[in-house]
Amino acid sequence: MSPSIVARQTPTLAAERQGRLAECAAVPDDSDTAASIARRIQLGDPAAEAQLVARFSRGIRVVIRHASSDPNVAEDLFQETFRVGLERIRAGAVRDPAQLAAFLAGLARTLATEHFRRVRRSPQEDVAVLDRMAAPGTSSLDIVARRQEARDIARTLESLPTERDREVLRRFYLTMDDKDRICDDLGLTRLQFNRVLYRARERFRELWLASTTRETI
């Protein structure tokens, strides 16, 4: 491209082009290597799963950053992208294993879209209720309200079918135990902990929304 053509580009178009180039560069895709990784994952090779995450992590984070600037949301979407992606690869549901980069990038965008659609449907009732319990109250009314909310949270936690989900949420959000201590006690790596925490939060959210919906009917 000649200098004169570059000069004629608008700042917005130039920035958009640079963003796309950065995204493409961040998601490497050698077809033979990608197809080989997919075949090994289907055969149950855990090293291939680790290779998939290592190879495409940077690119997927670039894609997700375009969808959300919230680091917590971005981390959840990152974990969920690889969880769902690995499940589909293992099941042989990826149409073209040679195009893993495009598959994972599309999956990340889809999950981000679904996440924000859910948030718009229920902007007030989410697992943010757990975060609120960790913040100090500022008045006697706050304390009373939180006591009731704490009882509701405890009831919802006890409704979770998995003991590990109950323990992770209780210790991470309510008693605010150290993350590494929880990982050691449960025999989890930090990556596994993030996955367990994400799924537990989603199950809690569904139960919490169901209980609050019943109360308003």
Buried (B, 14 or more C-beta within 10 A) or exposed (E): EEEEEEEEEEEEEEEEEEEEEEBBEBBEBEEEBBBBBBBBBBEEEEEBBEBBBEBBBEBBBBBBBBBBEEEEBBBBBBBBBBBBBBEBBBEEEBEEBBBBBEBBBEBBBEBBEEBEEBEEEEEEBBBEBBEBBEEEBEEEEEEEEBEEBEEBBEEBBEBBEEEEBBBBBBBBBBEEBEBEEBBEEBEBEEEEBBBBBBBBBBBBBEBBBEBBEEEEE
